[in-house]
Amino acid sequence: MAIQETTAALADPLRRRVLDLLEQGGMEAGRLAEKLGMTPSKLSYHLRKLKEADLIVGHKQGTRVIYELNLSVLDSTIQWLYRLRTSASDKRSLPEPQTVSKETGSTAVSES
């Protein structure tokens, strides 16, 4: 799954709350909606976005659908963020670029 879809799904605070609730265990949409204080029809949009990002899965149990976390998709996002973070840290440890003054010929650290 694309990192962009994962981060877009995680950007919404309500979707993060859904994931927090599902961390406690599988739950029906009606129960999730009740805990979030919203109607199931309003919640369905957010559940769809989380399913599209593969962050949750729905399992049928008779006539009910139980939603559960599927956080394995986060691995590629975490790896990308880690790579970005360590790369940025490595660049910060490099000496700052220097410039030579045309007037005096002296070297100075450039300010970004």
Phi and psi in radians as a Rosetta constraint file:
Dihedral C 1 N 2 CA 2 C 2 CIRCULARHARMONIC -1.275 0.35
Dihedral N 2 CA 2 C 2 N 3 CIRCULARHARMONIC 2.473 0.35
Dihedral C 2 N 3 CA 3 C 3 CIRCULARHARMONIC -1.051 0.35
Dihedral N 3 CA 3 C 3 N 4 CIRCULARHARMONIC -0.654 0.35
Dihedral C 3 N 4 CA 4 C 4 CIRCULARHARMONIC -1.051 0.35
Dihedral N 4 CA 4 C 4 N 5 CIRCULARHARMONIC -0.755 0.35
Dihedral C 4 N 5 CA 5 C 5 CIRCULARHARMONIC -1.157 0.35
Dihedral N 5 CA 5 C 5 N 6 CIRCULARHARMONIC -0.682 0.35
Dihedral C 5 N 6 CA 6 C 6 CIRCULARHARMONIC -1.129 0.35
Dihedral N 6 CA 6 C 6 N 7 CIRCULARHARMONIC -0.868 0.35
Dihedral C 6 N 7 CA 7 C 7 CIRCULARHARMONIC -1.175 0.35
Dihedral N 7 CA 7 C 7 N 8 CIRCULARHARMONIC -0.596 0.35
Dihedral C 7 N 8 CA 8 C 8 CIRCULARHARMONIC -1.130 0.35
Dihedral N 8 CA 8 C 8 N 9 CIRCULARHARMONIC -0.732 0.35
Dihedral C 8 N 9 CA 9 C 9 CIRCULARHARMONIC -1.150 0.35
Dihedral N 9 CA 9 C 9 N 10 CIRCULARHARMONIC -0.667 0.35
Dihedral C 9 N 10 CA 10 C 10 CIRCULARHARMONIC -1.333 0.35
Dihedral N 10 CA 10 C 10 N 11 CIRCULARHARMONIC -0.275 0.35
Dihedral C 10 N 11 CA 11 C 11 CIRCULARHARMONIC -1.194 0.35
Dihedral N 11 CA 11 C 11 N 12 CIRCULARHARMONIC -0.433 0.35
Dihedral C 11 N 12 CA 12 C 12 CIRCULARHARMONIC -1.494 0.35
Dihedral N 12 CA 12 C 12 N 13 CIRCULARHARMONIC 2.165 0.35
Dihedral C 12 N 13 CA 13 C 13 CIRCULARHARMONIC -1.045 0.35
Dihedral N 13 CA 13 C 13 N 14 CIRCULARHARMONIC -0.615 0.35
Dihedral C 13 N 14 CA 14 C 14 CIRCULARHARMONIC -1.139 0.35
Dihedral N 14 CA 14 C 14 N 15 CIRCULARHARMONIC -0.703 0.35
Dihedral C 14 N 15 CA 15 C 15 CIRCULARHARMONIC -1.151 0.35
Dihedral N 15 CA 15 C 15 N 16 CIRCULARHARMONIC -0.643 0.35
Dihedral C 15 N 16 CA 16 C 16 CIRCULARHARMONIC -1.133 0.35
Dihedral N 16 CA 16 C 16 N 17 CIRCULARHARMONIC -0.625 0.35
Dihedral C 16 N 17 CA 17 C 17 CIRCULARHARMONIC -1.144 0.35
Dihedral N 17 CA 17 C 17 N 18 CIRCULARHARMONIC -0.676 0.35
Dihedral C 17 N 18 CA 18 C 18 CIRCULARHARMONIC -1.043 0.35
Dihedral N 18 CA 18 C 18 N 19 CIRCULARHARMONIC -0.806 0.35
Dihedral C 18 N 19 CA 19 C 19 CIRCULARHARMONIC -1.092 0.35
Dihedral N 19 CA 19 C 19 N 20 CIRCULARHARMONIC -0.694 0.35
Dihedral C 19 N 20 CA 20 C 20 CIRCULARHARMONIC -1.058 0.35
Dihedral N 20 CA 20 C 20 N 21 CIRCULARHARMONIC -0.744 0.35
Dihedral C 20 N 21 CA 21 C 21 CIRCULARHARMONIC -1.149 0.35
Dihedral N 21 CA 21 C 21 N 22 CIRCULARHARMONIC -0.716 0.35
Dihedral C 21 N 22 CA 22 C 22 CIRCULARHARMONIC -1.257 0.35
Dihedral N 22 CA 22 C 22 N 23 CIRCULARHARMONIC -0.286 0.35
Dihedral C 22 N 23 CA 23 C 23 CIRCULARHARMONIC -1.094 0.35
Dihedral N 23 CA 23 C 23 N 24 CIRCULARHARMONIC -0.468 0.35
Dihedral C 23 N 24 CA 24 C 24 CIRCULARHARMONIC -1.346 0.35
Dihedral N 24 CA 24 C 24 N 25 CIRCULARHARMONIC -0.268 0.35
Dihedral C 24 N 25 CA 25 C 25 CIRCULARHARMONIC 2.449 0.35
Dihedral N 25 CA 25 C 25 N 26 CIRCULARHARMONIC 2.975 0.35
Dihedral C 25 N 26 CA 26 C 26 CIRCULARHARMONIC -1.062 0.35
Dihedral N 26 CA 26 C 26 N 27 CIRCULARHARMONIC 2.619 0.35
Dihedral C 26 N 27 CA 27 C 27 CIRCULARHARMONIC -2.681 0.35
Dihedral N 27 CA 27 C 27 N 28 CIRCULARHARMONIC 2.582 0.35
Dihedral C 27 N 28 CA 28 C 28 CIRCULARHARMONIC -1.322 0.35
Dihedral N 28 CA 28 C 28 N 29 CIRCULARHARMONIC 2.730 0.35
Dihedral C 28 N 29 CA 29 C 29 CIRCULARHARMONIC -1.036 0.35
Dihedral N 29 CA 29 C 29 N 30 CIRCULARHARMONIC -0.705 0.35
Dihedral C 29 N 30 CA 30 C 30 CIRCULARHARMONIC -1.072 0.35
Dihedral N 30 CA 30 C 30 N 31 CIRCULARHARMONIC -0.731 0.35
Dihedral C 30 N 31 CA 31 C 31 CIRCULARHARMONIC -1.187 0.35
Dihedral N 31 CA 31 C 31 N 32 CIRCULARHARMONIC -0.717 0.35
Dihedral C 31 N 32 CA 32 C 32 CIRCULARHARMONIC -1.050 0.35
Dihedral N 32 CA 32 C 32 N 33 CIRCULARHARMONIC -0.818 0.35
Dihedral C 32 N 33 CA 33 C 33 CIRCULARHARMONIC -1.058 0.35
Dihedral N 33 CA 33 C 33 N 34 CIRCULARHARMONIC -0.726 0.35
Dihedral C 33 N 34 CA 34 C 34 CIRCULARHARMONIC -1.069 0.35
Dihedral N 34 CA 34 C 34 N 35 CIRCULARHARMONIC -0.819 0.35
Dihedral C 34 N 35 CA 35 C 35 CIRCULARHARMONIC -1.145 0.35
Dihedral N 35 CA 35 C 35 N 36 CIRCULARHARMONIC -0.508 0.35
Dihedral C 35 N 36 CA 36 C 36 CIRCULARHARMONIC -1.574 0.35
Dihedral N 36 CA 36 C 36 N 37 CIRCULARHARMONIC -0.156 0.35
Dihedral C 36 N 37 CA 37 C 37 CIRCULARHARMONIC 1.230 0.35
Dihedral N 37 CA 37 C 37 N 38 CIRCULARHARMONIC 0.705 0.35
Dihedral C 37 N 38 CA 38 C 38 CIRCULARHARMONIC -2.468 0.35
Dihedral N 38 CA 38 C 38 N 39 CIRCULARHARMONIC 2.933 0.35
Dihedral C 38 N 39 CA 39 C 39 CIRCULARHARMONIC -1.368 0.35
Dihedral N 39 CA 39 C 39 N 40 CIRCULARHARMONIC 2.599 0.35
Dihedral C 39 N 40 CA 40 C 40 CIRCULARHARMONIC -1.005 0.35
Dihedral N 40 CA 40 C 40 N 41 CIRCULARHARMONIC -0.603 0.35
Dihedral C 40 N 41 CA 41 C 41 CIRCULARHARMONIC -1.160 0.35
Dihedral N 41 CA 41 C 41 N 42 CIRCULARHARMONIC -0.637 0.35
Dihedral C 41 N 42 CA 42 C 42 CIRCULARHARMONIC -1.236 0.35
Dihedral N 42 CA 42 C 42 N 43 CIRCULARHARMONIC -0.629 0.35
Dihedral C 42 N 43 CA 43 C 43 CIRCULARHARMONIC -1.208 0.35
Dihedral N 43 CA 43 C 43 N 44 CIRCULARHARMONIC -0.504 0.35
Dihedral C 43 N 44 CA 44 C 44 CIRCULARHARMONIC -1.022 0.35
Dihedral N 44 CA 44 C 44 N 45 CIRCULARHARMONIC -0.607 0.35
Dihedral C 44 N 45 CA 45 C 45 CIRCULARHARMONIC -1.045 0.35
Dihedral N 45 CA 45 C 45 N 46 CIRCULARHARMONIC -0.794 0.35
Dihedral C 45 N 46 CA 46 C 46 CIRCULARHARMONIC -1.231 0.35
Dihedral N 46 CA 46 C 46 N 47 CIRCULARHARMONIC -0.653 0.35
Dihedral C 46 N 47 CA 47 C 47 CIRCULARHARMONIC -1.092 0.35
Dihedral N 47 CA 47 C 47 N 48 CIRCULARHARMONIC -0.704 0.35
Dihedral C 47 N 48 CA 48 C 48 CIRCULARHARMONIC -1.072 0.35
Dihedral N 48 CA 48 C 48 N 49 CIRCULARHARMONIC -0.773 0.35
Dihedral C 48 N 49 CA 49 C 49 CIRCULARHARMONIC -1.103 0.35
Dihedral N 49 CA 49 C 49 N 50 CIRCULARHARMONIC -0.708 0.35
Dihedral C 49 N 50 CA 50 C 50 CIRCULARHARMONIC -1.171 0.35
Dihedral N 50 CA 50 C 50 N 51 CIRCULARHARMONIC -0.645 0.35
Dihedral C 50 N 51 CA 51 C 51 CIRCULARHARMONIC -1.188 0.35
Dihedral N 51 CA 51 C 51 N 52 CIRCULARHARMONIC -0.724 0.35
Dihedral C 51 N 52 CA 52 C 52 CIRCULARHARMONIC -1.073 0.35
Dihedral N 52 CA 52 C 52 N 53 CIRCULARHARMONIC -0.556 0.35
Dihedral C 52 N 53 CA 53 C 53 CIRCULARHARMONIC -1.520 0.35
Dihedral N 53 CA 53 C 53 N 54 CIRCULARHARMONIC 0.048 0.35
Dihedral C 53 N 54 CA 54 C 54 CIRCULARHARMONIC 1.079 0.35
Dihedral N 54 CA 54 C 54 N 55 CIRCULARHARMONIC 0.409 0.35
Dihedral C 54 N 55 CA 55 C 55 CIRCULARHARMONIC -1.468 0.35
Dihedral N 55 CA 55 C 55 N 56 CIRCULARHARMONIC -0.353 0.35
Dihedral C 55 N 56 CA 56 C 56 CIRCULARHARMONIC -2.377 0.35
Dihedral N 56 CA 56 C 56 N 57 CIRCULARHARMONIC 2.778 0.35
Dihedral C 56 N 57 CA 57 C 57 CIRCULARHARMONIC -2.292 0.35
Dihedral N 57 CA 57 C 57 N 58 CIRCULARHARMONIC 2.633 0.35
Dihedral C 57 N 58 CA 58 C 58 CIRCULARHARMONIC -1.977 0.35
Dihedral N 58 CA 58 C 58 N 59 CIRCULARHARMONIC 2.260 0.35
Dihedral C 58 N 59 CA 59 C 59 CIRCULARHARMONIC -2.000 0.35
Dihedral N 59 CA 59 C 59 N 60 CIRCULARHARMONIC 2.236 0.35
Dihedral C 59 N 60 CA 60 C 60 CIRCULARHARMONIC -1.336 0.35
Dihedral N 60 CA 60 C 60 N 61 CIRCULARHARMONIC 2.308 0.35
Dihedral C 60 N 61 CA 61 C 61 CIRCULARHARMONIC -2.254 0.35
Dihedral N 61 CA 61 C 61 N 62 CIRCULARHARMONIC 1.630 0.35
Dihedral C 61 N 62 CA 62 C 62 CIRCULARHARMONIC 1.200 0.35
Dihedral N 62 CA 62 C 62 N 63 CIRCULARHARMONIC -2.119 0.35
Dihedral C 62 N 63 CA 63 C 63 CIRCULARHARMONIC -1.618 0.35
Dihedral N 63 CA 63 C 63 N 64 CIRCULARHARMONIC -0.063 0.35
Dihedral C 63 N 64 CA 64 C 64 CIRCULARHARMONIC -1.739 0.35
Dihedral N 64 CA 64 C 64 N 65 CIRCULARHARMONIC 2.672 0.35
Dihedral C 64 N 65 CA 65 C 65 CIRCULARHARMONIC -2.013 0.35
Dihedral N 65 CA 65 C 65 N 66 CIRCULARHARMONIC 2.162 0.35
Dihedral C 65 N 66 CA 66 C 66 CIRCULARHARMONIC -1.799 0.35
Dihedral N 66 CA 66 C 66 N 67 CIRCULARHARMONIC 2.169 0.35
Dihedral C 66 N 67 CA 67 C 67 CIRCULARHARMONIC -1.646 0.35
Dihedral N 67 CA 67 C 67 N 68 CIRCULARHARMONIC 2.401 0.35
Dihedral C 67 N 68 CA 68 C 68 CIRCULARHARMONIC -2.381 0.35
Dihedral N 68 CA 68 C 68 N 69 CIRCULARHARMONIC 2.776 0.35
Dihedral C 68 N 69 CA 69 C 69 CIRCULARHARMONIC -1.224 0.35
Dihedral N 69 CA 69 C 69 N 70 CIRCULARHARMONIC 2.574 0.35
Dihedral C 69 N 70 CA 70 C 70 CIRCULARHARMONIC -2.378 0.35
Dihedral N 70 CA 70 C 70 N 71 CIRCULARHARMONIC 1.376 0.35
Dihedral C 70 N 71 CA 71 C 71 CIRCULARHARMONIC -1.537 0.35
Dihedral N 71 CA 71 C 71 N 72 CIRCULARHARMONIC 0.052 0.35
Dihedral C 71 N 72 CA 72 C 72 CIRCULARHARMONIC -1.070 0.35
Dihedral N 72 CA 72 C 72 N 73 CIRCULARHARMONIC -0.471 0.35
Dihedral C 72 N 73 CA 73 C 73 CIRCULARHARMONIC -1.128 0.35
Dihedral N 73 CA 73 C 73 N 74 CIRCULARHARMONIC -0.385 0.35
Dihedral C 73 N 74 CA 74 C 74 CIRCULARHARMONIC -1.224 0.35
Dihedral N 74 CA 74 C 74 N 75 CIRCULARHARMONIC -0.351 0.35
Dihedral C 74 N 75 CA 75 C 75 CIRCULARHARMONIC -0.964 0.35
Dihedral N 75 CA 75 C 75 N 76 CIRCULARHARMONIC -0.835 0.35
Dihedral C 75 N 76 CA 76 C 76 CIRCULARHARMONIC -1.166 0.35
Dihedral N 76 CA 76 C 76 N 77 CIRCULARHARMONIC -0.619 0.35
Dihedral C 76 N 77 CA 77 C 77 CIRCULARHARMONIC -1.182 0.35
Dihedral N 77 CA 77 C 77 N 78 CIRCULARHARMONIC -0.766 0.35
Dihedral C 77 N 78 CA 78 C 78 CIRCULARHARMONIC -1.097 0.35
Dihedral N 78 CA 78 C 78 N 79 CIRCULARHARMONIC -0.741 0.35
Dihedral C 78 N 79 CA 79 C 79 CIRCULARHARMONIC -1.081 0.35
Dihedral N 79 CA 79 C 79 N 80 CIRCULARHARMONIC -0.736 0.35
Dihedral C 79 N 80 CA 80 C 80 CIRCULARHARMONIC -1.125 0.35
Dihedral N 80 CA 80 C 80 N 81 CIRCULARHARMONIC -0.807 0.35
Dihedral C 80 N 81 CA 81 C 81 CIRCULARHARMONIC -1.073 0.35
Dihedral N 81 CA 81 C 81 N 82 CIRCULARHARMONIC -0.715 0.35
Dihedral C 81 N 82 CA 82 C 82 CIRCULARHARMONIC -1.104 0.35
Dihedral N 82 CA 82 C 82 N 83 CIRCULARHARMONIC -0.774 0.35
Dihedral C 82 N 83 CA 83 C 83 CIRCULARHARMONIC -1.078 0.35
Dihedral N 83 CA 83 C 83 N 84 CIRCULARHARMONIC -0.742 0.35
Dihedral C 83 N 84 CA 84 C 84 CIRCULARHARMONIC -1.101 0.35
Dihedral N 84 CA 84 C 84 N 85 CIRCULARHARMONIC -0.786 0.35
Dihedral C 84 N 85 CA 85 C 85 CIRCULARHARMONIC -1.126 0.35
Dihedral N 85 CA 85 C 85 N 86 CIRCULARHARMONIC -0.810 0.35
Dihedral C 85 N 86 CA 86 C 86 CIRCULARHARMONIC -1.222 0.35
Dihedral N 86 CA 86 C 86 N 87 CIRCULARHARMONIC -0.598 0.35
Dihedral C 86 N 87 CA 87 C 87 CIRCULARHARMONIC -1.129 0.35
Dihedral N 87 CA 87 C 87 N 88 CIRCULARHARMONIC -0.755 0.35
Dihedral C 87 N 88 CA 88 C 88 CIRCULARHARMONIC -1.128 0.35
Dihedral N 88 CA 88 C 88 N 89 CIRCULARHARMONIC -0.677 0.35
Dihedral C 88 N 89 CA 89 C 89 CIRCULARHARMONIC -1.149 0.35
Dihedral N 89 CA 89 C 89 N 90 CIRCULARHARMONIC -0.717 0.35
Dihedral C 89 N 90 CA 90 C 90 CIRCULARHARMONIC -1.084 0.35
Dihedral N 90 CA 90 C 90 N 91 CIRCULARHARMONIC -0.704 0.35
Dihedral C 90 N 91 CA 91 C 91 CIRCULARHARMONIC -1.197 0.35
Dihedral N 91 CA 91 C 91 N 92 CIRCULARHARMONIC -0.589 0.35
Dihedral C 91 N 92 CA 92 C 92 CIRCULARHARMONIC -1.190 0.35
Dihedral N 92 CA 92 C 92 N 93 CIRCULARHARMONIC -0.439 0.35
Dihedral C 92 N 93 CA 93 C 93 CIRCULARHARMONIC -1.463 0.35
Dihedral N 93 CA 93 C 93 N 94 CIRCULARHARMONIC -0.127 0.35
Dihedral C 93 N 94 CA 94 C 94 CIRCULARHARMONIC -1.284 0.35
Dihedral N 94 CA 94 C 94 N 95 CIRCULARHARMONIC 2.667 0.35
Dihedral C 94 N 95 CA 95 C 95 CIRCULARHARMONIC -1.078 0.35
Dihedral N 95 CA 95 C 95 N 96 CIRCULARHARMONIC 2.568 0.35
Dihedral C 95 N 96 CA 96 C 96 CIRCULARHARMONIC -1.196 0.35
Dihedral N 96 CA 96 C 96 N 97 CIRCULARHARMONIC 2.567 0.35
Dihedral C 96 N 97 CA 97 C 97 CIRCULARHARMONIC -1.110 0.35
Dihedral N 97 CA 97 C 97 N 98 CIRCULARHARMONIC 2.538 0.35
Dihedral C 97 N 98 CA 98 C 98 CIRCULARHARMONIC -2.012 0.35
Dihedral N 98 CA 98 C 98 N 99 CIRCULARHARMONIC 2.635 0.35
Dihedral C 98 N 99 CA 99 C 99 CIRCULARHARMONIC -2.159 0.35
Dihedral N 99 CA 99 C 99 N 100 CIRCULARHARMONIC 2.675 0.35
Dihedral C 99 N 100 CA 100 C 100 CIRCULARHARMONIC -1.846 0.35
Dihedral N 100 CA 100 C 100 N 101 CIRCULARHARMONIC 2.217 0.35
Dihedral C 100 N 101 CA 101 C 101 CIRCULARHARMONIC -1.236 0.35
Dihedral N 101 CA 101 C 101 N 102 CIRCULARHARMONIC 2.280 0.35
Dihedral C 101 N 102 CA 102 C 102 CIRCULARHARMONIC -1.190 0.35
Dihedral N 102 CA 102 C 102 N 103 CIRCULARHARMONIC -0.553 0.35
Dihedral C 102 N 103 CA 103 C 103 CIRCULARHARMONIC -1.347 0.35
Dihedral N 103 CA 103 C 103 N 104 CIRCULARHARMONIC -0.815 0.35
Dihedral C 103 N 104 CA 104 C 104 CIRCULARHARMONIC -1.816 0.35
Dihedral N 104 CA 104 C 104 N 105 CIRCULARHARMONIC -0.334 0.35
Dihedral C 104 N 105 CA 105 C 105 CIRCULARHARMONIC 1.391 0.35
Dihedral N 105 CA 105 C 105 N 106 CIRCULARHARMONIC 0.056 0.35
Dihedral C 105 N 106 CA 106 C 106 CIRCULARHARMONIC -1.471 0.35
Dihedral N 106 CA 106 C 106 N 107 CIRCULARHARMONIC 2.762 0.35
Dihedral C 106 N 107 CA 107 C 107 CIRCULARHARMONIC -1.671 0.35
Dihedral N 107 CA 107 C 107 N 108 CIRCULARHARMONIC 2.419 0.35
Dihedral C 107 N 108 CA 108 C 108 CIRCULARHARMONIC -2.465 0.35
Dihedral N 108 CA 108 C 108 N 109 CIRCULARHARMONIC 2.649 0.35
Dihedral C 108 N 109 CA 109 C 109 CIRCULARHARMONIC -1.307 0.35
Dihedral N 109 CA 109 C 109 N 110 CIRCULARHARMONIC 2.265 0.35
Dihedral C 109 N 110 CA 110 C 110 CIRCULARHARMONIC -1.365 0.35
Dihedral N 110 CA 110 C 110 N 111 CIRCULARHARMONIC 2.520 0.35
Dihedral C 110 N 111 CA 111 C 111 CIRCULARHARMONIC -1.744 0.35
Dihedral N 111 CA 111 C 111 N 112 CIRCULARHARMONIC 2.269 0.35
